[in-house]
Each structure stands twice: as structure tokens, then as C-alpha cells.
């Protein structure tokens, strides 16, 4: 608990003097691979591949419209309820992400990572109770992603606090690896270790 209070104290310093998202300085270091950043907006687009709803039904996130029964505990596979995002260079085949709207499976947004095992079967590798903000392409394997989570302890008067965390793929699932933003302000490098200690070791927003 004391560590969480310490983190909140750090947040006050970040918000008062840290740069906003639009003021972030970029690192000019040259790399052989330059990741592409994909910012997530509010668009609701129809599934671009007929296999997507089939996979979603297979992992028990929804039911196809023609197979919906009286069981109202399982929502229909409707793009207006769950948005598809490619997280591979080969869409769908090796897995993908789906962001599910609040009050479908959770009170909050729910980001589910769907992967494919060696036997060719799809499975839910992760489910995070947060909102997808950004994807970053990788040289190989699933893309990195940034998810924003609600944290009431860092909120300001009349506004819920948020923590944005970078997740990277680790063999069979995503792991949270770095705190990127507090209340939509970038975290200063000198605060990274302390905030990572608090939020990553006591990660509470999913698996």
C-alpha cells in the first residue's frame, strides 16, 4: 500500500511538469528495423475476413448470428460489440486482437488476445480489462500493444485516473512490461523504475 501511495505522489510531479503526449521527444537513434505505430481510433468496421467470427465463436467469446439460441449469456459475433485488430503481418492466420465493448463481458473495455498453438488450434492467450490505445509493429511475431487502464487512485477531482502500459509478446502470451503514461502524460525516465515496480509486480487488470 505504501508503494502505491508513493506512486501517486510521483504522479503529481509527472502531471505538473511532465510533457503531454504531443510533446514527447523522439530518440534519433538509428535502427535496422523501424517499428510502425498504429494509433487506435473509435471506428467500428465490419469484420474484414469471414474467418474472424468463426474463430471468435470457437474461443467462446460470442455466437454466430445464425447459431444464437435462447442462451443470452453469450453475445452475438457482431463487429459493433467487438472490434477486430490485426497484430501480425499475416492477419487472422496466426491470431489477432479483439476489443470488446463495456457491459458485454465486463464493466470495462476488454482486450482479448487470440493466438494459435502448434496444433493449429486457437486459444485466448490474454484478457485485459482496459482500452486498446496503440499497436507497434515488430520485426517478427505479434505486435507490441499499449493498453490504457482505469486507476481511481491516480484520478483528479471529477475525473477517473488512467495508467497506460506497454505489453510485449512472450512465447505464448502478452506480458505487461513498462508503464508509459499516467493520466495521458508520458512518464519521465526517472520515474519509470518506481512505477514499474508498483504496477507490473501488482498487475490487477487481467492475465
N, C-alpha and C positions, 0 to 999 in steps of 0.2 A: 504494500500500500504506500509506504514512504517513497518507493521508487516512482510510483505513478504520480504522487504529488510533486516530486522533483521534475518529472517530465512536463507537468503542467506549468511549472514555474519557467521552464525553458521555453515553452510555447509562447508565453507572454513576451519574452525577448525577441522571439522569431517574428511574431506578428507586428511588433512595434518598430523593428528595424530591418527585418529581412526583406529581400526583394519579392515582388509579386511574380506570378507565373510568367508574365510578359517581359519581365526584366532579367530573366535568367541569363547568365553569361555562359557562352559555349566554350568548350575545350577545343582548341585548334589542332590538337594532336592528330597526326595523320595515321590512319589505319588502312590495312589492305581491304577490310570489309567495313562498309559504312551502313549501319542499320537504317532502315526507313521507319519513320514514326507515323503511325496511323492514329489520328485523333477520332474518338467516338462521338458521334452526334446523336440526335434524338430520332433519326429516321426509322420508320417501320417499313421494311421492304419485304415483299413475298420471298419465300424460300427459293433460292436460285437453282436448286437441284432436287429432283424428285426423291433422292435417297435420304435427304435430311429428315423429313417427318418419320420415315421408316426407322431410322436409327434412334430418333427420339422416343418412339414407341418401344423399341427393343430394350432401351435402358430404363423404361418405365417412368419417363418424365411426362408423357401425355398419351392420348389415344388418337388414332387416325379418325377423321370425321365420320367415315363410313363404318367404324367399329365402336363408336361411342355407345355405351349401354346406359342403364339406369344408375350406374355407379358414378355419382357426381364427385367422388373424391379424386378422380383423375381428370385433369383438364384436357380439352381438345388440343391437337397439334396445330395451333393457329399462330401465324407469324406476328399477330397483334398482341399475343401474350408472351411469346418467347422469340427473341431475335437471334439469328444465326450470325456467327463471325468466323471467318477462316483464320486459323492460327498455324497453318502450314503453307508451304508453297504449292502443295498438291491438295486443294480443297476437298474436304469430306473423306477422302480415302483413308487417311491416317488419323482422322479425328478432327474435332472442331470445338468451338466455344458456343454456348448459348446463354444469353442473359434473359432471365425470366422476370416479368413484371412483379411489383409488390402485390401481395394478397393472392397470389396464385399458389405458390408452395411455401411462401414465407411472408412475414410482415414487410420485409425489406426486399430490395432487388436481390436476386440470387444469380451468381455467375457459376455455371457448371462447365467443367472441362470434360470432354468426352474423348477417350483415347482408344486405341486398338491394340490388343495384345498379340503375342506371337502366333496364336491360333486363329487370328483374324476376327476375333470377337470384340465388339465394342463394349466399353465399360465407363462408368463415371469415376474419373480419377480424383476429382475435387469438386467441392461445392462451397462457394464463398458467399457470405451474406453481405454483399456490397455491390457497388455500381462500377461497371467497366468504364474506364476513362481513356485508356491508351494501349495500343499494341506496338511492339518494336520487333521488326523482322530480325531473324538470326541467321547465321551462316548455314546452320543445319538444325533440324529438329523444330519443335514447337516454338512459336514466337514468345518473347517476354511480354508480360502484361502488367498494367498498373490498375489497381482497383481502389476505389475510394470507399471508406467505411465510416459509419456514424459513430462518434465517441462523445457522449454527453459531457464527459469530464473536461474536455478542452473547448466547449462551446462558450459563446459570449451571450450577453443578455438578449433573449428573444431569438436566438439562432443556434441551431444544433452544430456541434463541432464535428470536424471530419479529419480523418487520417488517410493519406494515400500511400499505398505500399506497393513496391515492385515485387513481382513474382517471376521466378525462373523455373524452367522445366528441369527436373532431376530424375532421370531414368524412367520412372513410371508415373510421376505426378508433379504438380507445381509446388514449389516451396516459397513462402514469403521471405525475402532476402534483404530488403532495405526500405526504411521509411523515407519517402520522397517529399511529402508535403504535409503541413498541418494547417487546417482551415484555408486551403488553397494558396498557401505561401510555401515557397521552396524552403526546405530545411538547410540551414547553414552547415558547412562541413564540420565545424567544431562541435555541433550538437548531434551529429549522426550516431556516434557510438552509444551515447546515453539513451537516445530514443529507440535505437535498435534493441538495446538491452531490455527496455520496458515492453515494447510492442511485439517483438518477434519471439522472445522467450515465453511470453504470456499471451500468445496469439489466441484470440477468442472468437473469431469471425468465421470459422469453418474448418475444413480439413483439406 
